[in-house]
């Protein structure tokens, strides 16, 4: 079972930046599609960014051009660099690993991001 641990959340002013990290307990790259989701209070969880097992990245329209997902294979870690943050980016951010072939799906515990002046 893959364990995912997120870190890097916090309080930031509008226009600021944060980098979230998601450390996996074992090798995931090339095997799992890695995703960042977020869930704001009273709203459904939404997909923010994906880096596929093959390294292809995709983004939600709401974050395109501001957020960047990347990975460090040696550290089994995926990152989400968030620039030009807006109050509407406030949410708990979750890391997800889904096997590219089998029905293995894992979640981290989440990290809070608050964008406020």
C-alpha positions, 0 to 999 in steps of 0.5 A, spaced: 500 500 500 502 506 497 502 512 503 502 519 501 504 525 505 503 532 503 506 538 506 507 545 504 501 548 506 499 555 510 497 562 510 499 566 504 497 573 501 493 574 495 498 574 489 503 570 493 506 563 492 506 556 495 509 549 493 506 543 496 510 536 496 507 529 496 512 524 498 510 517 496 512 511 501 515 507 494 516 508 487 510 511 484 513 514 477 512 510 471 506 506 475 501 511 478 498 517 475 499 522 480 494 528 482 493 534 486 485 535 488 482 540 492 476 541 497 474 548 499 468 548 505 462 546 502 464 544 495 466 538 492 473 535 491 475 538 484 481 535 480 487 541 480 493 538 476 495 531 473 502 528 472 501 521 468 505 515 469 508 517 462 510 524 465 504 528 461 501 534 465 494 537 465 491 542 469 484 545 471 482 551 467 482 555 473 489 554 475 492 553 468 498 558 467 499 559 475 500 552 478 505 547 475 505 540 477 512 536 477 516 530 480 522 528 483 523 521 481 529 520 486 525 522 492 518 519 490 515 526 491 510 530 487 510 537 487 505 543 486 508 550 485 502 555 486 503 562 483 499 568 483 494 565 489 487 568 489 482 567 495 478 562 491 484 557 491 483 556 499 482 549 500 485 543 503 489 540 498 490 532 497 495 528 493 492 522 489 496 516 486 492 511 481 495 505 478 495 506 471 492 499 470 489 496 476 484 499 481 489 501 486 487 508 488 491 512 494 490 518 498 494 523 502 491 526 509 491 533 505 494 540 507 490 546 508 492 552 503 489 559 505 489 565 501 488 571 505 490 578 506 
